[in-house]
Amino acid sequence: MTAQIEWIDHTKVINEDSRQAGSVKLKRAKAGVTGLIGFTEPDVKTVALNGAEIQIYYPKMKTVQIWDLGREGDLFFQFVLLGFGTTSADLKKNYNVRVVGAETVLNKKATRLELVAKTKQVQKYITSIDLWIPEDSAYPIQEILHEPSGDTKTIRYSQMQMNSPLTDKQMAIDMPAGVKKEYPQKSK
């Protein structure tokens, strides 16, 4: 899948939004899922998702941060990929699903679904998820992740193309030689 992405983090306690925009590529393979998000505004950075590892490349700083998500990697991908290749049986297995109704999102008529996780493990991170599925597609154009703190993450997809052939090279960060590697988890 390839698409344009808009990612809005809302922090409830200060009632403030931070917005990022760019493009996203997701590829499902036998070995798992890989993803590449190239944010172009407000600051340029590239996020690569591969298994339980996330790399965040900051070209202005010539630095890449490498994070090991461990077992939480599966949860992270579950949220990011929700609606992309997830079957209705999987949704019903992992979430209580409720059809909220028809709404217009991004100038498209869509059906809003509310998902509430069935497991306490997921509920530690996300209390509920809203998905908007347009009438002309089976894939969400917007999702909102609700966190226990009241903070939200809104992800909007546009110009989506499914089943685009993506090579491994297209799914990797293009970094010049000499980029500094940081492992923030190990510095604690």
Buried (B, 14 or more C-beta within 10 A) or exposed (E): BBBBBBBBBBEEEEEEEEEBBBBBBBBBEEEBBBBBBBBEEEEEBBBBBBBBEBBBBBBEEEBBBBBEBEEEBEBBBBBBBBBBEBEEEEBEEBBEBEEEEEEEBEEBEBBBBBBBBEEEEBEEBBBBBBBBBBEEBEBBBBBBBBBEEEEBBBBBBBEBEEEEEBEEEBBBBEBEEEBEEBEEEEEE
